[in-house]
Amino acid sequence: ENLWNKNKRIQTDCLSVLEQIGLLESELIKDYVADFLELVFGKDNRLVWAAMINLALIADRKPQEIFERYSEIVPVIEKGSVITRDNGIKTLAKVASASAENSQVIMPYLMEQLESCRPKSVPQYAESIRIAVNVDNQEQYLSILNKRLETLSTAQQRRVKKLLRTFQRRWS
């Protein structure tokens, strides 16, 4: 009920409590998906990124509800803060991993983000997107990572190379 309080601080506190619960057991907050989806389209940046964090926590439990709003979520990610963007990518990757149809629609966007994001974000995006990589899109995913390697710092390269090794083992 207080997710819709007129006081933004109370709303933010409620989202923070739900996030803490979701970190422990996302099953307990999955039924708030409609609330999170509405809040993510709001004007208050703090509420938007807090709602997106919560969506990322439940995306594997409510993928179809989130998928139905995919075309609305993309602009939120595009214009959002770093926190909104990072958790938006994580959310969409989980939704893409839920079905072949979801993957077909969402993976081109995720690949584009991986290809064009700032170098600092490459390892994190690659790790988030990994769960949605399958036989159909693996080659493109690995190609993007290999192309991006030279633009990364040593620590970032280490993270990406670790991912690349997991695919060598997994698909060979």
C-alpha positions as a Markdown table, in Angstrom:
| # | Residue | x | y | z |
|---|---|---|---|---|
| 1 | Glu | 0.0 | 0.0 | 0.0 |
| 2 | Asn | 2.8 | 2.4 | 0.8 |
| 3 | Leu | 4.5 | 1.8 | -2.5 |
| 4 | Trp | 1.9 | 4.4 | -3.6 |
| 5 | Asn | 2.3 | 6.8 | -0.7 |
| 6 | Lys | 2.5 | 10.5 | -1.7 |
| 7 | Asn | 5.7 | 10.8 | 0.3 |
| 8 | Lys | 8.6 | 9.7 | -2.0 |
| 9 | Arg | 10.7 | 8.8 | 1.0 |
| 10 | Ile | 8.2 | 6.3 | 2.2 |
| 11 | Gln | 7.9 | 4.8 | -1.3 |
| 12 | Thr | 11.7 | 4.5 | -1.5 |
| 13 | Asp | 11.9 | 2.9 | 1.9 |
| 14 | Cys | 9.2 | 0.3 | 0.8 |
| 15 | Leu | 11.2 | -0.5 | -2.3 |
| 16 | Ser | 14.4 | -0.9 | -0.3 |
| 17 | Val | 12.7 | -3.3 | 2.1 |
| 18 | Leu | 11.3 | -5.3 | -0.8 |
| 19 | Glu | 14.8 | -5.3 | -2.4 |
| 20 | Gln | 16.3 | -6.7 | 0.8 |
| 21 | Ile | 13.6 | -9.4 | 1.0 |
| 22 | Gly | 14.1 | -10.2 | -2.7 |
| 23 | Leu | 17.8 | -10.6 | -2.2 |
| 24 | Leu | 17.1 | -13.3 | 0.4 |
| 25 | Glu | 14.1 | -14.9 | -1.3 |
| 26 | Ser | 12.7 | -13.4 | -4.6 |
| 27 | Glu | 9.7 | -15.7 | -4.4 |
| 28 | Leu | 8.3 | -13.5 | -1.6 |
| 29 | Ile | 8.2 | -10.3 | -3.7 |
| 30 | Lys | 7.3 | -11.7 | -7.2 |
| 31 | Asp | 3.6 | -10.7 | -6.7 |
| 32 | Tyr | 4.6 | -7.0 | -6.7 |
| 33 | Val | 5.6 | -7.2 | -10.4 |
| 34 | Ala | 2.8 | -5.0 | -11.5 |
| 35 | Asp | 3.7 | -2.4 | -8.9 |
| 36 | Phe | 7.4 | -2.5 | -9.9 |
| 37 | Leu | 6.4 | -2.2 | -13.6 |
| 38 | Glu | 4.4 | 0.9 | -12.9 |
| 39 | Leu | 7.0 | 2.5 | -10.7 |
| 40 | Val | 9.7 | 2.0 | -13.3 |
| 41 | Phe | 7.9 | 4.3 | -15.7 |
| 42 | Gly | 7.7 | 7.1 | -13.1 |
| 43 | Lys | 9.4 | 10.5 | -13.1 |
| 44 | Asp | 11.3 | 10.1 | -9.9 |
| 45 | Asn | 14.8 | 8.7 | -10.7 |
| 46 | Arg | 15.3 | 7.1 | -7.4 |
| 47 | Leu | 12.0 | 5.3 | -7.6 |
| 48 | Val | 12.7 | 4.2 | -11.1 |
| 49 | Trp | 16.1 | 2.6 | -10.4 |
| 50 | Ala | 14.8 | 1.0 | -7.1 |
| 51 | Ala | 11.9 | -0.5 | -9.1 |
| 52 | Met | 14.3 | -1.7 | -11.8 |
| 53 | Ile | 16.5 | -3.4 | -9.1 |
| 54 | Asn | 13.4 | -5.2 | -7.8 |
| 55 | Leu | 12.4 | -6.2 | -11.4 |
| 56 | Ala | 15.8 | -7.7 | -11.9 |
| 57 | Leu | 15.3 | -9.8 | -8.7 |
| 58 | Ile | 12.0 | -11.3 | -9.9 |
| 59 | Ala | 12.5 | -11.4 | -13.7 |
| 60 | Asp | 13.1 | -15.1 | -13.7 |
| 61 | Arg | 9.9 | -15.6 | -11.8 |
| 62 | Lys | 7.7 | -13.3 | -13.8 |
| 63 | Pro | 9.2 | -13.2 | -17.2 |
| 64 | Gln | 6.0 | -13.0 | -19.3 |
| 65 | Glu | 4.6 | -10.0 | -17.3 |
| 66 | Ile | 7.9 | -8.2 | -17.9 |
| 67 | Phe | 8.1 | -9.3 | -21.6 |
| 68 | Glu | 4.7 | -7.8 | -22.3 |
| 69 | Arg | 6.1 | -4.4 | -21.4 |
| 70 | Tyr | 9.4 | -4.9 | -23.2 |
| 71 | Ser | 8.9 | -2.1 | -25.7 |
| 72 | Glu | 8.1 | 0.3 | -22.9 |
| 73 | Ile | 11.1 | -0.8 | -20.7 |
| 74 | Val | 13.7 | -0.2 | -23.4 |
| 75 | Pro | 13.3 | 3.6 | -23.4 |
| 76 | Val | 13.5 | 3.6 | -19.6 |
| 77 | Ile | 16.8 | 1.7 | -19.8 |
| 78 | Glu | 18.1 | 4.1 | -22.5 |
| 79 | Lys | 17.5 | 7.3 | -20.6 |
| 80 | Gly | 18.0 | 5.8 | -17.2 |
| 81 | Ser | 20.8 | 6.2 | -14.6 |
| 82 | Val | 23.7 | 3.7 | -14.5 |
| 83 | Ile | 21.8 | 1.7 | -11.9 |
| 84 | Thr | 18.7 | 1.6 | -14.0 |
| 85 | Arg | 20.7 | 0.6 | -17.1 |
| 86 | Asp | 22.6 | -2.1 | -15.3 |
| 87 | Asn | 19.6 | -3.6 | -13.7 |
| 88 | Gly | 17.5 | -3.2 | -16.9 |
| 89 | Ile | 20.1 | -5.3 | -18.8 |
| 90 | Lys | 20.0 | -7.9 | -16.1 |
| 91 | Thr | 16.2 | -7.9 | -16.1 |
| 92 | Leu | 15.9 | -8.3 | -19.9 |
| 93 | Ala | 18.6 | -11.1 | -19.9 |
| 94 | Lys | 16.6 | -13.1 | -17.4 |
| 95 | Val | 13.4 | -12.5 | -19.5 |
| 96 | Ala | 15.2 | -13.5 | -22.7 |
| 97 | Ser | 16.4 | -16.7 | -21.1 |
| 98 | Ala | 12.8 | -17.8 | -20.3 |
| 99 | Ser | 11.7 | -18.7 | -23.8 |
| 100 | Ala | 12.7 | -18.9 | -27.4 |
| 101 | Glu | 10.2 | -16.2 | -28.3 |
| 102 | Asn | 11.5 | -13.9 | -25.7 |
| 103 | Ser | 15.1 | -14.5 | -26.7 |
| 104 | Gln | 14.3 | -13.8 | -30.4 |
| 105 | Val | 12.8 | -10.4 | -29.5 |
| 106 | Ile | 15.2 | -9.3 | -26.7 |
| 107 | Met | 18.6 | -10.7 | -27.6 |
| 108 | Pro | 19.3 | -8.3 | -30.6 |
| 109 | Tyr | 18.8 | -5.4 | -28.2 |
| 110 | Leu | 21.1 | -7.0 | -25.5 |
| 111 | Met | 23.8 | -7.7 | -28.1 |
| 112 | Glu | 23.6 | -4.1 | -29.3 |
| 113 | Gln | 24.0 | -2.9 | -25.8 |
| 114 | Leu | 27.0 | -5.2 | -25.2 |
| 115 | Glu | 28.5 | -3.9 | -28.4 |
| 116 | Ser | 28.0 | -0.2 | -27.7 |
| 117 | Cys | 28.2 | 0.2 | -24.0 |
| 118 | Arg | 31.1 | 1.9 | -22.3 |
| 119 | Pro | 34.1 | -0.4 | -21.8 |
| 120 | Lys | 33.6 | -0.3 | -18.0 |
| 121 | Ser | 30.2 | -2.0 | -18.4 |
| 122 | Val | 31.3 | -4.8 | -20.8 |
| 123 | Pro | 32.2 | -7.4 | -18.1 |
| 124 | Gln | 29.0 | -6.7 | -16.1 |
| 125 | Tyr | 26.7 | -6.8 | -19.2 |
| 126 | Ala | 28.5 | -9.9 | -20.5 |
| 127 | Glu | 28.0 | -11.7 | -17.2 |
| 128 | Ser | 24.3 | -10.6 | -17.0 |
| 129 | Ile | 23.6 | -11.6 | -20.6 |
| 130 | Arg | 25.3 | -14.9 | -20.4 |
| 131 | Ile | 22.2 | -16.7 | -19.0 |
| 132 | Ala | 20.3 | -15.9 | -22.2 |
| 133 | Val | 23.1 | -17.1 | -24.6 |
| 134 | Asn | 22.2 | -20.3 | -26.5 |
| 135 | Val | 23.4 | -22.1 | -29.6 |
| 136 | Asp | 21.6 | -19.6 | -31.9 |
| 137 | Asn | 23.3 | -16.5 | -30.5 |
| 138 | Gln | 26.5 | -17.8 | -29.0 |
| 139 | Glu | 28.7 | -17.0 | -32.0 |
| 140 | Gln | 27.5 | -13.3 | -32.0 |
| 141 | Tyr | 28.0 | -13.0 | -28.2 |
| 142 | Leu | 31.5 | -14.4 | -28.3 |
| 143 | Ser | 32.4 | -12.3 | -31.3 |
| 144 | Ile | 31.3 | -9.1 | -29.6 |
| 145 | Leu | 33.3 | -10.0 | -26.5 |
| 146 | Asn | 36.4 | -10.8 | -28.5 |
| 147 | Lys | 36.1 | -7.5 | -30.4 |
| 148 | Arg | 35.7 | -5.6 | -27.1 |
| 149 | Leu | 38.7 | -7.2 | -25.3 |
| 150 | Glu | 41.3 | -4.7 | -26.6 |
| 151 | Thr | 39.3 | -1.7 | -25.3 |
| 152 | Leu | 39.2 | -3.1 | -21.7 |
| 153 | Ser | 41.5 | -2.7 | -18.8 |
| 154 | Thr | 43.5 | -5.7 | -17.5 |
| 155 | Ala | 41.0 | -6.4 | -14.7 |
| 156 | Gln | 38.1 | -6.1 | -17.2 |
| 157 | Gln | 39.8 | -8.4 | -19.7 |
| 158 | Arg | 40.3 | -11.0 | -16.9 |
| 159 | Arg | 36.6 | -11.1 | -16.3 |
| 160 | Val | 35.7 | -11.3 | -19.9 |
| 161 | Lys | 38.3 | -14.0 | -20.6 |
| 162 | Lys | 36.9 | -16.0 | -17.7 |
| 163 | Leu | 33.5 | -15.9 | -19.5 |
| 164 | Leu | 35.1 | -16.9 | -22.8 |
| 165 | Arg | 36.7 | -19.9 | -21.1 |
| 166 | Thr | 33.4 | -21.1 | -19.7 |
| 167 | Phe | 32.0 | -21.1 | -23.2 |
| 168 | Gln | 34.9 | -23.0 | -24.6 |
| 169 | Arg | 34.3 | -25.7 | -22.0 |
| 170 | Arg | 30.5 | -25.6 | -22.2 |
| 171 | Trp | 30.1 | -25.8 | -26.0 |
| 172 | Ser | 33.1 | -28.0 | -26.9 |
